[in-house]
Amino acid sequence: MEPLRENFLKTYANTPINLRGDIILVLDKLGPVSWNAAYIEVEQKSEISETILKELKALDLI
């Protein structure tokens, strides 16, 4: 998961601050996920972060 995590962090850093609150993903378990919410999950390496990373990769966002 480390390459996906690194790609996410680079993409997040390059995302304009005013867009980080926008919803980028909707998960069955979690509901709407913004860049900021995804960042928190990925940074903490939570269980749901792997799912978020895989879904963002599938959407070609990272």
C-alpha positions as CSV (number, residue, x, y, z in Angstrom):
1,M,0.0,0.0,0.0
2,E,2.9,2.4,0.4
3,P,3.1,3.5,-3.3
4,L,-0.7,4.3,-3.2
5,R,-0.3,6.1,0.1
6,E,2.6,8.2,-1.3
7,N,0.7,9.0,-4.5
8,F,-2.3,10.1,-2.3
9,L,-0.2,12.3,-0.1
10,K,1.4,14.0,-3.2
11,T,-2.0,14.5,-4.8
12,Y,-3.4,15.9,-1.6
13,A,-0.5,18.3,-1.2
14,N,-1.1,19.6,-4.8
15,T,-4.9,19.9,-4.3
16,P,-6.0,23.5,-3.8
17,I,-7.1,24.1,-0.2
18,N,-10.5,25.3,-1.3
19,L,-11.2,22.0,-3.0
20,R,-10.1,19.7,-0.1
21,G,-13.6,19.8,1.4
22,D,-15.2,18.5,-1.8
23,I,-16.5,15.0,-1.9
24,I,-14.3,12.7,-4.0
25,L,-15.7,9.3,-3.1
26,V,-18.8,7.6,-1.6
27,L,-18.2,4.4,0.3
28,D,-21.0,2.0,1.5
29,K,-19.5,1.8,5.0
30,L,-18.5,5.4,5.4
31,G,-20.7,7.5,3.1
32,P,-19.3,10.6,1.4
33,V,-15.5,11.1,1.7
34,S,-13.8,14.4,1.1
35,W,-10.1,15.0,0.5
36,N,-9.7,16.1,4.1
37,A,-11.5,13.0,5.5
38,A,-9.4,10.7,3.2
39,Y,-6.3,12.5,4.4
40,I,-7.1,11.9,8.0
41,E,-7.8,8.2,7.4
42,V,-4.6,7.7,5.3
43,E,-2.4,9.6,7.6
44,Q,-3.6,7.5,10.6
45,K,-3.3,4.3,8.5
46,S,-6.8,3.2,9.6
47,E,-8.5,0.1,8.3
48,I,-10.7,2.0,6.0
49,S,-7.7,3.8,4.4
50,E,-6.8,0.8,2.3
51,T,-10.3,0.8,0.8
52,I,-10.1,4.6,0.2
53,L,-6.8,4.3,-1.6
54,K,-7.9,1.4,-3.8
55,E,-11.1,3.3,-4.8
56,L,-9.2,6.5,-5.5
57,K,-6.7,4.6,-7.7
58,A,-9.7,2.9,-9.5
59,L,-11.0,6.4,-10.2
60,D,-7.6,7.6,-11.5
61,L,-7.5,10.3,-8.8
62,I,-4.2,9.1,-7.5
